[in-house]
């Protein structure tokens, strides 16, 4: 029996110094250092204003589109410049841009000289950009419209006799003028306001 007890005896417990608390048996637990987590935290940290800025851009576009669409169906009148009297193409553009605090001259040719040029590419256009049209690519601008996104624009059409929405890639015809270029006005207004302290 003594031999059996000797063979089965547990390892002797370490001596406990006087006044020292006993330590639990078994492997010691180690607390992981936070240093290895730092690169992971830096990699996954979101840019704080990226989502906020995207939301502002979306809100800006929605407001612009709502203002541009407000005159749909208004009758076409040569020289018209208000919802009550009717619109021609440049009169309507001037009216809408005034609602966005952008002052423009009266004719399509004059309006086409202002703002900054934008590539003739729907992926580069933003709602509120002006689209210029003419009978030839290099000829005089004789028609102007406002882009609303997704390849669509709104203009006062003499052929339709009212303000309508159209597709920028609609088939050409003798009555349809060629899309010549694009001008950005709203962004120019925002940049000027910031530089001058508003107003």
Secondary structure, 3 states (H helix, E strand, C coil): CHHHHHHCCCCCCCCCCCCCCCCCCCCCCCCCCCHHHHHHHHHHCCCCCHHHHHHHHHHHHHHHHHHHHCCCCCEECCCCEECCCEECHHHHHHHHHHHCCCCCCCCHHHHCCCCEEECCCCCCCCCCCEEEEECCCCCCCCEEEEEEECCEEEEEECCCCEEEEEECCCCCCCCCCEEEEEEECHHHHHHHHHHHCCC
